[in-house]
Amino acid sequence: MIGEGQDGDEYRHQCLVRYVIKMRLQNRDDAHKFFKGWNEKHPKSCLEADVKDQWTKGNRGNYGEWK
C-alpha cells in the first residue's frame, strides 16, 4: 500500500501525468484546456513540464509507465 509520504505524492503525480497523456491521445484540445485550468489553480506545478518530458521519452500513459 502506498503511504501518504513522499512516495505517495510521487506515485499520485505519476498517475496524473499518465492520465493527462491519455487525455492528450484522445483529444489534444481537452488536454490543453485541462492545463489552462490546472496552471491557474497550481501556478508552481511541474505537471505540464513532466507531461511534456514523459511524452518526449515515449510514455503513452500505460499503467505503471514512467521513463
N, C-alpha and C positions, 0 to 999 in steps of 0.2 A: 504494500500500500504506500502511496506517495504521501509524504508528510507535508506540513504547511511551511516548512523552512525554505531555504534557497532551492533545494531540489524540486520541491513542489511548484514554486514560482517559475522555475526554468521549464519544467515539464508543461505547465499551462501555457507559457509563452510559445513553446514549440508547437503545441496543439493549435493555438491561434494562428500561427504562421501557416501551418498546413491548411487550416480552414480557409484562410484568405487566398492561398494558392489555388485551392479547389474552386473557390468563388471566381477567381480570375479565369480559370479554364472554362467555366460555364458562361460567364458574361463579364468581359473586361470592364465595361462601364459601371457595373454594380460594384466591382472591386474598388474602382476609383471613388465612387460615392461613399463607400464604406470608409476609405482612408480619410476623406474630407471630414466626415463626422468624427472619426476616431481622433484625428490630429487636433481638432478643435477642443475635444474633451481631455486629451492627453498630449499636450504640446511638447513634452520632453521624451515622448515614447520613441523607442528604436524599432517599433514594429514594421514600419514601411521599409526601412533600410534592411532589416532582417529578411523580409519577404523578397525584396529585390536580390539580396545576396543568395538566398536559397534557390530562387528561380534561376539565377545565373549558373549556379552549380548543378542544376538539373533536377532539383527537388520538384515533384509534381503533386505533392500533398498526400502521398500514400502513408498509411498508418505506420508510425514509428520512424519515418524517414527524416533524417537530419544529416546534412553534409557539411 
